[in-house]
């Protein structure tokens, strides 16, 4: 159950939807979204397997759910998620960016950033996606989709569980299938109803852009409270 909670938490990834929106505007959206999904799944599943194998049998996980690593990791990441929620709610991130821009302008290093770049968070990634090249999109997905907080906690849980190697790999794959829903659903939609899918993705992207801060605060709060409570019960 906890893995499902973490998987759906990880699926609320606005950067993934922003990438899909960019790819939808290209001439070959089906191929490019498929390439992005392939690259993202490759790096995410691959690193997940490596991390689980590295943690499997570790002395830090030897005692299962009550182990030191288990509850301290929950508390640490949960606490960081709550701090992130507070920072977003108080607009501390905006003040930090404003100070950074002021320092860049004072040093003569400022550069304009368009809306699409802001959406992806990485200028070079946005440029690679917009070029419409399958290999470039695949490579960009490799760099963008490194494991996040919820995924790392899930990998720790999988390694701590009494699973066979095959079962652990299946859980990693299932987690990633859920985590990449924001790319998988539009890809299927493009094959079934391309016009309708493009409009729906655009509407969802606009909604997320207008409510991104509130959504991020909610996600951080839910993840933080869940992990802190779970960590305290396991301590």
C-alpha positions in Angstrom: 0.0 0.0 0.0 2.8 2.4 0.9 4.4 1.8 -2.5 1.2 2.8 -4.3 1.0 6.0 -2.2 4.6 6.9 -3.0 4.1 6.0 -6.7 1.1 8.3 -7.2 2.9 11.0 -5.2 5.8 10.7 -7.6 3.5 10.8 -10.6 2.5 14.4 -9.8 5.5 15.7 -11.7 4.8 18.9 -13.5 8.1 18.9 -15.4 7.0 15.6 -17.1 3.7 17.2 -18.3 5.6 20.3 -19.5 7.9 18.1 -21.6 4.8 16.3 -23.0 3.3 19.7 -24.0 6.5 20.7 -25.8 6.6 17.4 -27.6 3.0 17.7 -28.6 3.8 20.8 -30.6 6.3 19.0 -32.8 5.6 17.3 -36.1 6.1 13.7 -34.7 4.5 13.8 -31.2 3.9 10.0 -31.0 7.5 9.1 -31.8 8.9 11.8 -29.6 6.8 11.1 -26.5 7.6 7.4 -27.0 11.3 8.3 -27.1 11.0 10.4 -24.0 9.1 7.7 -22.1 11.7 5.1 -23.2 14.6 7.3 -22.0 12.9 8.1 -18.7 12.0 4.5 -18.0 15.5 3.4 -19.0 17.3 5.6 -16.5 14.6 5.4 -13.8 14.2 1.6 -13.8 18.0 1.1 -14.4 19.0 3.2 -11.4 16.2 1.7 -9.4 17.5 -1.8 -9.9 21.1 -0.7 -9.1 20.0 1.1 -5.9 17.9 -1.9 -4.7 20.7 -4.4 -5.4 23.2 -2.1 -3.6 20.8 -1.9 -0.6 19.7 -5.5 -0.6 21.4 -7.3 2.2 22.9 -4.1 3.7 23.4 -4.2 7.4 21.5 -0.9 7.7 18.4 -2.7 6.4 19.0 -6.0 8.1 16.2 -5.5 10.7 13.6 -4.5 8.1 11.0 -1.8 8.8 12.5 -1.0 12.2 16.0 -0.6 11.0 17.9 2.7 11.6 18.1 3.5 7.9 14.4 2.9 7.4 13.0 5.4 10.0 15.8 7.9 9.8 15.4 8.2 6.0 11.7 8.6 6.4 12.2 11.4 8.9 15.0 13.1 7.0 13.1 13.2 3.6 9.8 13.9 5.3 11.3 16.8 7.1 12.8 18.2 3.9 9.5 17.9 2.2 7.8 19.9 5.0 10.5 22.5 4.8 9.9 22.7 1.0 6.2 23.2 1.6 6.9 26.0 4.0 9.3 27.7 1.6 6.8 27.5 -1.2 3.9 28.8 1.0 6.0 31.8 2.1 7.3 32.4 -1.5 10.9 32.0 -0.2 11.9 30.5 -3.6 10.8 33.6 -5.4 12.8 35.8 -3.1 15.8 33.6 -3.6 15.4 33.8 -7.4 15.0 37.5 -7.3 18.2 37.9 -5.3 20.0 35.6 -7.8 18.8 37.6 -10.7 19.9 40.8 -9.0 23.4 39.4 -8.5 23.5 38.3 -12.1 22.5 41.7 -13.4 25.0 43.4 -11.2 27.7 41.1 -12.6 26.4 41.6 -16.2 25.5 37.9 -16.6 21.7 38.0 -16.7 19.9 36.3 -19.6 16.2 36.3 -20.5 14.3 33.1 -19.8 11.2 32.4 -21.8 8.1 30.7 -20.4 8.9 27.3 -21.9 12.3 27.3 -20.3 10.8 28.2 -17.0 8.4 25.3 -17.4 11.1 22.7 -17.9 13.5 24.3 -15.5 16.5 23.4 -17.8 17.2 25.6 -20.8 19.3 23.0 -22.7 16.6 20.3 -22.0 13.9 22.5 -23.5 16.0 23.2 -26.6 16.6 19.5 -27.1 13.0 18.6 -26.7 11.9 21.3 -29.1 14.2 20.2 -31.9 12.0 17.2 -32.6 14.9 14.6 -32.8 14.2 11.2 -31.4 17.8 10.6 -30.2 18.0 14.0 -28.5 14.6 13.5 -26.8 15.8 10.1 -25.5 19.0 11.6 -24.1 17.2 14.6 -22.5 14.9 12.1 -20.8 17.9 10.3 -19.4 19.1 13.5 -17.6 15.7 14.8 -16.5 14.3 11.6 -14.9 16.7 10.8 -12.1 15.1 9.3 -9.0 13.3 11.8 -6.8 12.5 11.7 -3.1 9.4 9.5 -3.2 11.1 7.1 -5.6 14.2 6.8 -3.4 12.0 6.0 -0.3 10.1 3.4 -2.3 13.4 1.8 -3.4 14.5 1.7 0.2 11.3 0.0 1.1 11.6 -2.6 -1.7 15.2 -3.4 -0.6 14.1 -3.8 3.0 11.2 -6.1 2.1 11.5 -9.8 1.9 11.2 -10.0 -1.8 12.8 -12.3 -4.4 14.9 -10.7 -7.0 12.2 -11.1 -9.6 9.5 -9.7 -7.3 11.7 -6.7 -6.5 12.3 -6.0 -10.1 8.5 -6.3 -10.8 7.8 -3.8 -8.0 10.3 -1.3 -9.5 8.7 -1.7 -12.9 5.2 -1.2 -11.5 6.2 1.9 -9.6 7.7 3.4 -12.8 4.6 2.6 -14.8 2.5 4.6 -12.3 5.1 7.3 -12.0 5.1 8.0 -15.8 1.3 8.1 -16.2 1.5 11.8 -17.3 3.4 10.6 -20.4 1.8 7.2 -20.9 -1.8 8.5 -21.0 -1.2 11.2 -23.6 0.8 8.7 -25.7 -2.2 6.3 -25.7 -4.5 9.2 -26.3 -2.6 10.3 -29.4 -3.0 6.8 -30.9 -6.8 6.7 -30.1 -8.0 10.4 -30.3 -5.1 12.7 -31.2 -7.1 16.0 -31.5 -9.0 15.4 -28.2 -5.7 14.4 -26.4 -3.9 17.6 -27.5 -6.6 19.8 -26.3 -6.9 18.0 -22.9 -3.1 18.1 -22.3 -3.1 21.8 -23.1 -6.0 22.4 -20.7 -4.3 20.4 -18.0 -1.0 22.2 -18.5 -2.7 25.6 -18.2 -4.4 24.5 -15.0 -1.1 23.2 -13.6 0.7 26.5 -14.6 -2.0 28.5 -12.8 -2.1 26.2 -9.7 1.5 24.8 -9.7 2.4 26.4 -6.4 -0.7 25.1 -4.6 -0.2 21.7 -6.0 3.5 21.6 -5.1 2.7 22.7 -1.5 0.0 20.0 -1.2 2.3 17.3 -2.6 5.2 18.3 -0.2 2.8 18.4 2.7 1.2 15.0 2.1 4.6 13.4 1.4 6.2 15.1 4.4 3.5 14.3 6.9 3.2 10.7 5.6 7.0 10.0 5.9 7.4 11.8 9.3 4.5 9.9 10.8 5.8 6.6 9.4 9.3 7.3 10.6 8.1 8.1 14.1 6.1 4.9 14.3 9.1 2.9 13.2 11.6 4.5 15.4 
